Amino acid sequence: MNKPKLASVVIASLGFLDALYLLMIKLTQEPAFCIQGIGDCWSVNTSKYSEIIGIPVSLLGAGAYLAIILIQVSTEKTKFLQKYGPLSFFGISLTGTIYSAFLTYLEIWVIRAICPFCVISALFMLILLLLSIQNLRKDFG
């Protein structure tokens, strides 16, 4: 596995763990799980924006990170992923980055609270987008 691919697997794995942590907070409704003194993850994670049609956004994020991991570790193993893996990686990370930007806007201007774990997830997704672009340029450019 080359270094950019390994980096994307490591970052997506960290993002997956971050999303699982946020999901745990959401499902347990336990404010004690939010680290006190660094932002306000409780207000963000219990806001109406933390779900889409009843599905926690953190669960969707965990799914996106898991999909990226599976794509990256399986690309060489299947013809389908050899052909569409780089584009799938780009599509998932682009969608995740755009949605993370929207959620960050909501945190700042609507909820008026910042969740540091959400910010970390947004940064991970942005880094993954940059890695996916580098991957596409290598494959198609």
trRosetta pair geometry for C-beta under 8 A, 3 or more apart (Angstrom, degrees):
i j d omega theta_ij theta_ji phi_ij phi_ji
1 5 5.0 -123 -174 94 91 120
1 6 5.0 117 122 -64 114 90
1 9 7.4 -13 175 -1 150 143
1 73 7.7 -31 -99 -115 136 65
2 5 5.0 86 59 15 77 106
2 6 6.8 -144 97 -7 35 93
3 6 5.6 -56 -141 39 30 112
3 7 6.1 35 158 -23 66 105
4 7 5.5 -52 -145 35 32 114
4 8 6.4 31 155 -19 64 104
4 131 5.6 165 -173 -154 97 99
4 134 5.9 -132 -142 104 149 130
4 135 6.4 -178 130 -72 135 87
5 8 5.7 -53 -150 35 32 110
5 9 6.5 32 151 -19 64 104
5 72 5.4 162 -165 -166 87 104
5 75 7.8 -111 -134 27 134 138
5 135 7.6 93 -78 -102 77 121
6 9 5.7 -54 -149 35 33 111
6 10 6.4 31 153 -18 66 106
7 10 5.8 -56 -147 38 31 110
7 11 6.1 25 157 -14 67 109
7 131 6.3 -159 96 -112 110 142
8 11 5.9 -54 -139 42 30 107
8 12 5.9 29 160 -17 65 110
8 68 6.7 -117 162 162 104 113
8 72 5.3 -171 99 -104 116 152
8 89 7.4 14 178 -160 153 132
8 128 5.9 95 -140 -128 90 80
8 131 4.7 -180 -80 128 106 153
8 132 7.5 102 -119 -60 140 70
8 135 7.8 -2 -43 -48 154 135
9 12 5.9 -56 -141 42 26 109
9 13 6.2 31 155 -24 62 108
9 69 5.7 86 -138 -130 74 75
9 72 5.0 -155 -71 105 90 142
9 73 6.3 82 -109 -57 131 94
10 13 5.7 -55 -149 34 28 113
10 14 6.6 26 153 -16 63 104
11 14 5.7 -52 -149 37 33 110
11 15 6.3 35 150 -19 65 106
11 124 5.3 170 174 -153 95 90
11 127 5.5 -120 -160 99 157 127
11 128 5.8 -169 107 -68 128 89
11 131 7.5 158 40 -7 146 151
12 15 5.4 -52 -145 39 34 115
12 16 6.2 43 151 -26 65 101
12 65 4.7 161 -171 -162 79 80
12 66 7.9 163 161 -65 111 19
12 68 4.3 -147 -121 94 146 121
12 69 4.8 -170 113 -61 131 82
12 72 7.1 163 20 8 150 141
12 124 7.4 139 -90 167 35 115
12 128 6.2 83 -72 -100 88 134
13 16 5.5 -46 -148 30 32 116
13 17 6.7 31 153 -16 62 102
13 65 7.4 152 -77 166 18 115
13 69 6.2 89 -68 -97 74 129
14 17 5.8 -53 -151 36 33 110
14 18 6.3 37 149 -20 65 106
14 124 6.2 -155 91 -114 101 138
15 18 5.4 -52 -146 37 33 115
15 19 6.2 33 154 -19 66 105
15 61 7.2 -119 163 165 99 101
15 65 4.2 -167 100 -107 106 134
15 121 5.8 101 -144 -133 87 72
15 124 3.9 176 -79 129 110 152
15 125 6.7 112 -130 -57 147 70
15 128 7.4 -39 -22 -34 156 136
16 19 5.8 -55 -147 37 29 110
16 20 6.4 31 152 -20 63 105
16 62 5.7 78 -146 -143 68 71
16 65 3.9 -164 -69 115 77 135
16 66 5.8 96 -113 -61 125 71
16 69 6.8 -13 -43 -28 142 137
17 20 5.6 -52 -147 35 32 113
17 21 6.5 38 152 -23 63 102
18 21 5.7 -52 -153 31 31 114
18 22 6.6 27 150 -14 64 105
18 117 5.6 177 -167 -170 97 93
18 120 5.6 -143 -135 102 150 118
18 121 5.1 -171 117 -75 134 91
18 124 6.9 168 28 -4 148 151
19 22 5.7 -53 -148 39 34 110
19 23 6.2 39 150 -22 66 105
19 58 5.0 161 -167 -170 73 76
19 59 7.6 143 164 -83 109 17
19 61 4.0 -160 -117 103 130 108
19 62 3.8 -173 116 -67 130 74
19 65 6.0 -177 7 7 141 136
19 121 6.3 98 -68 -116 80 132
20 23 5.4 -52 -145 36 33 115
20 24 6.4 41 152 -25 64 100
20 58 7.6 155 -76 161 14 111
20 62 5.7 90 -62 -106 69 130
21 24 5.7 -49 -152 29 31 114
21 25 6.8 31 149 -17 62 101
21 33 7.8 -175 -176 162 81 116
21 117 6.2 -120 95 -153 122 148
22 25 5.7 -50 -152 34 36 113
22 26 6.4 38 149 -20 66 106
22 41 7.4 -126 -115 -170 87 120
22 45 6.0 -153 -161 -112 87 124
22 56 7.9 173 124 162 93 124
22 58 3.8 -159 102 -113 108 138
22 61 7.4 23 61 57 136 140
22 115 7.7 72 -116 161 118 141
22 117 5.5 177 -69 120 103 132
22 118 7.0 94 -104 -71 145 75
22 121 7.4 -33 -17 -42 146 145
23 26 5.4 -54 -147 38 34 114
23 27 6.0 24 159 -13 69 110
23 56 5.8 126 -121 108 79 149
23 58 4.1 -163 -64 114 72 124
23 59 5.5 96 -110 -66 124 70
23 62 6.2 -20 -33 -29 140 138
24 27 6.1 -59 -139 42 26 103
24 28 5.9 8 168 -3 64 116
24 33 6.4 -140 115 -177 103 160
25 28 6.5 -66 -136 47 20 97
25 29 7.9 82 165 -82 51 19
25 30 6.8 -115 -137 59 56 73
25 33 4.8 -157 -98 91 84 128
25 34 6.2 74 -130 -60 137 82
25 41 6.6 -41 180 136 172 118
25 42 7.5 -127 180 -100 126 59
25 45 5.1 7 112 148 124 162
25 58 7.9 123 50 -34 92 169
26 29 7.5 5 174 -66 26 58
26 45 5.5 -124 -76 176 81 104
26 46 7.6 174 -120 -81 66 59
26 50 6.3 -168 -112 153 120 130
26 56 4.7 105 134 -126 162 141
26 58 5.7 -177 -7 27 141 134
27 56 7.3 -76 -55 -39 81 155
28 33 6.5 88 72 -15 135 145
29 46 7.3 80 -129 -102 79 115
30 33 4.9 77 95 -10 102 106
31 34 5.7 -43 -168 23 58 112
31 42 4.7 25 -128 -113 93 137
34 40 7.8 26 171 -164 146 34
34 41 4.2 -172 -132 65 114 108
34 42 4.6 -105 -8 -50 163 88
34 45 7.4 -168 -80 25 121 136
35 38 5.5 1 104 40 109 110
35 41 7.5 62 35 11 69 132
35 116 7.8 -48 59 49 115 130
38 116 5.2 -17 139 -18 105 151
39 113 7.2 103 179 172 78 78
39 114 4.6 -94 -137 96 108 83
39 115 5.7 130 145 -124 134 20
39 116 4.2 177 7 -29 148 89
39 119 7.7 -151 -97 1 159 125
40 43 4.5 7 145 22 116 113
40 44 6.4 125 104 -14 78 92
40 113 3.7 -78 78 -164 129 114
40 114 6.4 91 34 51 81 47
40 115 6.7 -75 83 -77 50 61
41 44 5.7 -65 -149 46 37 109
41 45 5.4 24 161 -13 75 119
41 115 4.0 85 -112 -136 66 93
41 116 6.6 -66 -61 31 105 71
41 117 5.6 39 -112 21 134 109
41 118 7.2 161 -122 -12 86 98
42 45 6.1 -63 -134 45 22 101
42 46 6.1 -2 170 2 62 116
43 46 6.6 -72 -140 48 20 94
43 47 6.4 40 156 -50 61 101
43 111 6.1 143 136 173 105 111
43 113 3.9 64 82 44 133 173
43 115 7.9 -153 65 -64 73 93
44 47 5.8 -42 -152 2 29 118
44 49 7.9 -55 -164 73 65 107
44 50 6.7 118 146 -74 58 113
44 107 5.7 4 -112 -113 123 99
44 111 5.7 91 -101 142 68 161
44 113 5.3 -145 -50 99 86 108
44 114 7.3 7 -52 -176 138 11
44 115 3.8 -107 54 -38 153 119
44 118 6.0 -101 141 -14 151 148
45 50 5.2 95 -158 -118 36 151
45 58 7.5 17 -134 -37 101 130
45 115 6.3 109 -39 -107 89 147
45 118 7.9 -164 -67 -50 85 117
46 50 6.5 -17 -66 16 7 151
47 50 5.3 118 60 -18 69 98
47 106 7.8 169 114 148 152 120
47 111 5.1 -61 -87 -109 160 124
48 51 7.2 -72 -172 42 44 92
49 57 7.5 2 142 -29 64 144
49 103 6.9 154 149 -128 122 80
49 106 5.1 180 -166 161 171 156
49 110 7.3 98 -36 95 148 136
49 111 6.8 -105 29 -56 133 121
50 56 6.3 -15 148 -143 86 75
50 57 5.5 -117 -166 16 47 110
50 58 7.4 0 -172 -16 94 94
51 54 5.8 2 173 -123 129 11
51 55 6.1 143 -160 65 81 34
51 56 5.6 -48 -99 -94 79 41
51 57 6.5 -128 -86 -26 25 78
52 55 5.4 -28 66 60 75 93
52 57 6.4 90 -13 -80 95 78
52 60 6.9 24 29 -34 124 149
55 59 5.9 -108 176 67 87 127
55 60 6.3 86 131 -48 116 102
56 59 4.4 96 71 -3 92 101
56 60 7.3 -160 101 -2 54 81
57 60 5.5 -52 -155 37 41 114
57 61 6.3 45 146 -21 69 104
57 103 7.0 135 172 -100 159 141
58 61 5.4 -50 -147 37 35 116
58 62 6.4 41 152 -22 65 101
59 62 5.6 -47 -146 33 33 112
59 63 6.5 36 151 -19 62 104
60 63 5.6 -54 -152 36 32 114
60 64 6.5 34 150 -21 65 103
61 64 5.6 -52 -148 33 34 111
61 65 6.4 30 155 -15 67 104
61 96 7.1 101 -125 -137 74 109
61 121 6.0 0 -167 -170 147 140
62 65 5.9 -55 -148 39 31 109
62 66 6.2 31 153 -19 65 109
63 66 5.7 -56 -144 39 30 111
63 67 6.3 34 155 -22 65 104
64 67 5.7 -52 -148 33 30 112
64 68 6.6 31 153 -19 63 103
64 92 5.4 164 -157 -177 90 107
64 95 7.5 -143 -125 87 134 106
64 96 5.0 140 162 -81 156 124
64 125 7.7 17 120 -111 137 114
65 68 5.7 -54 -152 34 33 112
65 69 6.5 35 151 -20 65 104
65 124 7.8 8 -103 128 117 133
66 69 5.6 -51 -149 35 34 113
66 70 6.3 31 154 -16 67 106
67 70 5.8 -57 -147 40 31 109
67 71 6.2 32 155 -20 65 106
67 88 7.7 -114 156 155 110 111
67 92 5.6 -160 97 -120 125 158
68 71 5.7 -54 -146 36 30 111
68 72 6.2 25 158 -17 65 110
68 89 6.0 87 -133 -131 82 80
68 92 5.7 -158 -69 100 91 142
68 93 6.7 77 -100 -61 132 93
68 128 6.2 -20 -151 -161 160 142
69 72 6.0 -63 -149 39 26 107
69 73 6.3 6 163 -4 66 112
70 73 6.4 -63 -138 45 26 97
70 74 5.6 0 170 2 65 125
71 74 6.4 -78 -136 50 18 95
71 75 6.3 45 165 -63 62 91
71 81 6.2 -176 -148 -144 69 118
71 85 5.0 155 -174 -150 96 88
71 88 5.5 -157 -121 97 146 121
71 89 5.3 -172 115 -70 145 89
71 92 7.7 175 -2 14 151 145
72 75 6.3 -21 -144 -18 24 113
72 85 7.7 138 -81 180 35 118
72 89 6.8 84 -66 -101 84 130
74 77 4.9 -70 -161 40 65 118
74 78 6.1 10 158 9 100 106
74 81 5.4 93 113 27 90 176
74 85 7.5 -166 87 -108 77 131
75 78 7.8 -94 -154 45 20 76
75 81 4.6 -134 -121 139 47 112
75 82 6.2 110 173 -85 72 49
75 85 4.0 131 -115 164 99 173
75 86 7.6 66 -132 -46 137 69
76 81 7.9 -53 -4 98 21 114
76 82 6.9 69 -116 -86 31 95
77 81 7.1 23 58 53 71 132
78 81 4.6 76 68 17 99 101
78 82 6.7 -157 94 -12 49 85
79 82 5.4 -51 -146 32 34 116
79 83 6.4 24 158 -12 66 107
80 83 6.1 -69 -158 41 27 103
80 84 5.9 -31 168 30 68 111
80 85 7.9 106 117 -45 61 83
81 84 6.4 -73 -117 63 31 74
81 85 3.8 55 -178 -62 75 112
81 88 7.5 -66 -130 28 74 140
82 85 6.4 17 -70 5 12 118
84 87 5.4 -66 -159 51 60 109
84 88 5.4 65 143 -29 86 107
85 88 5.6 -58 -141 37 27 112
85 89 6.2 31 159 -21 65 105
86 89 5.6 -51 -147 34 30 114
86 90 6.4 31 153 -17 63 106
86 132 7.1 146 -168 -161 67 78
86 135 5.0 -159 -136 133 103 110
86 136 5.4 146 159 -86 117 65
86 139 5.0 -142 -23 13 175 160
86 140 7.7 -178 109 -20 147 105
87 90 5.5 -52 -148 37 34 114
87 91 6.2 35 153 -21 66 106
87 136 7.2 86 -83 -105 57 109
88 91 5.6 -53 -144 36 31 112
88 92 6.3 27 159 -15 66 106
89 92 6.2 -57 -146 38 25 106
89 93 6.2 13 160 -8 62 114
89 128 7.7 -127 178 171 91 98
89 132 4.5 -169 126 -120 97 111
89 135 6.4 -6 88 75 143 154
90 93 6.1 -66 -143 45 25 103
90 94 5.9 25 160 -21 66 111
90 129 7.5 75 -144 -142 58 63
90 132 4.1 164 -88 154 61 125
90 133 6.8 99 -119 -71 106 52
90 135 7.4 -149 -59 71 95 109
90 136 5.5 35 -67 -52 140 130
91 94 5.8 -54 -140 36 25 110
91 95 6.3 23 160 -15 62 108
92 95 6.0 -57 -147 39 27 109
92 96 6.1 27 155 -18 63 112
93 96 5.5 -53 -141 41 32 114
93 97 6.1 35 157 -22 65 106
93 125 6.1 171 -152 -170 72 73
93 128 4.3 -145 -122 117 126 100
93 129 4.1 180 142 -80 112 63
93 131 7.7 -145 -124 58 171 85
93 132 4.7 171 39 -6 145 146
94 97 5.8 -55 -146 35 28 110
94 98 6.4 25 157 -16 64 107
94 129 5.8 107 -78 -125 52 111
94 132 7.5 -111 -37 83 82 146
95 98 6.0 -57 -147 38 28 108
95 99 6.2 21 158 -12 65 111
96 99 5.9 -60 -143 43 27 106
96 100 6.0 30 157 -22 65 110
96 125 4.1 -134 128 -150 115 132
96 128 7.3 7 74 73 139 129
96 129 7.5 -156 69 -58 96 103
97 100 5.6 -53 -142 37 28 113
97 101 6.4 33 155 -23 62 103
97 122 7.6 95 -133 -161 56 70
97 125 4.9 -175 -76 131 65 106
97 126 5.3 103 -122 -89 111 61
97 128 7.9 -159 -56 67 104 89
97 129 4.6 -2 -42 -46 146 147
98 101 5.7 -51 -152 31 31 113
98 102 6.7 32 149 -18 63 103
99 102 5.5 -50 -151 35 37 114
99 103 6.4 36 151 -17 67 104
100 103 5.6 -53 -145 39 34 111
100 104 6.2 38 153 -22 65 104
100 118 7.8 172 -147 173 88 81
100 121 6.6 -154 -121 113 124 88
100 122 3.7 157 171 -118 126 85
100 125 5.1 158 -20 57 152 145
100 126 7.3 -118 82 -44 145 86
101 104 5.6 -52 -147 35 30 113
101 105 6.6 38 150 -22 62 101
101 122 7.2 125 -63 -152 46 121
102 105 5.6 -51 -154 32 32 115
102 106 6.6 32 148 -18 64 103
103 106 5.4 -50 -150 35 37 114
103 107 6.4 43 150 -24 66 100
103 118 6.4 -121 133 -178 126 126
103 122 7.2 -153 72 -79 109 119
104 107 5.5 -45 -148 30 35 116
104 108 6.5 25 157 -12 65 106
104 118 7.4 172 -84 133 71 109
104 119 7.1 87 -110 -103 107 71
104 122 5.6 51 -56 -101 122 165
105 108 6.2 -64 -149 41 28 103
105 109 5.8 -23 174 23 67 116
105 110 7.6 51 128 -3 70 103
106 109 6.9 -75 -122 56 19 80
106 110 4.6 -38 -154 40 64 123
106 111 5.7 53 147 -9 79 103
107 110 7.6 15 -18 50 10 80
107 111 5.3 -37 -127 52 38 120
107 112 7.9 169 165 -37 45 8
107 113 6.3 -90 -162 80 78 53
107 114 5.4 82 160 -105 125 54
107 115 6.5 -116 -121 12 134 82
107 118 6.6 166 -72 97 147 145
108 111 8.0 51 15 52 17 81
108 112 7.4 29 176 -103 25 42
108 114 7.1 31 -80 -79 67 93
109 112 7.5 -11 -178 -70 8 69
114 118 7.7 -145 -176 59 58 112
114 119 6.5 21 -179 -44 102 125
115 118 3.8 67 84 6 111 114
115 119 6.8 176 90 -13 58 80
116 119 5.4 -52 -148 35 38 114
116 120 6.3 42 152 -22 67 101
117 120 5.5 -44 -147 33 35 115
117 121 6.5 40 150 -20 62 102
118 121 5.6 -51 -150 35 33 113
118 122 6.4 36 150 -21 65 103
119 122 5.6 -51 -149 34 33 113
119 123 6.5 32 152 -17 64 104
120 123 5.8 -56 -151 37 31 110
120 124 6.4 35 151 -21 65 104
121 124 5.6 -51 -148 34 33 113
121 125 6.4 31 154 -18 65 105
122 125 5.8 -55 -148 37 30 110
122 126 6.4 32 152 -20 64 106
123 126 5.6 -52 -146 36 33 113
123 127 6.4 34 154 -18 65 103
124 127 5.8 -56 -151 36 31 110
124 128 6.3 31 151 -19 65 106
125 128 5.5 -52 -148 37 34 114
125 129 6.5 41 150 -24 64 100
126 129 5.5 -48 -151 30 34 114
126 130 6.7 33 151 -16 64 102
127 130 5.7 -53 -152 36 34 111
127 131 6.4 33 150 -16 66 105
128 131 5.5 -53 -145 40 35 112
128 132 6.2 37 153 -23 66 104
129 132 5.6 -54 -146 35 31 111
129 133 6.5 33 153 -20 64 102
130 133 5.7 -50 -149 33 33 112
130 134 6.5 35 150 -18 63 104
131 134 5.5 -51 -149 36 35 114
131 135 6.3 40 149 -23 65 105
132 135 5.3 -50 -148 36 35 117
132 136 6.4 37 151 -20 66 102
133 136 5.6 -50 -146 35 33 111
133 137 6.3 35 153 -20 65 104
134 137 5.8 -53 -148 35 30 112
134 138 6.5 32 152 -21 62 106
135 138 5.8 -56 -152 33 30 112
135 139 6.4 17 155 -9 65 112
136 139 5.8 -64 -144 45 31 104
136 140 5.5 -23 175 26 71 115
136 141 7.2 74 126 -21 67 103
137 140 6.9 -72 -118 58 19 77
137 141 4.0 -20 -160 15 62 141
138 141 7.0 3 -36 41 14 95
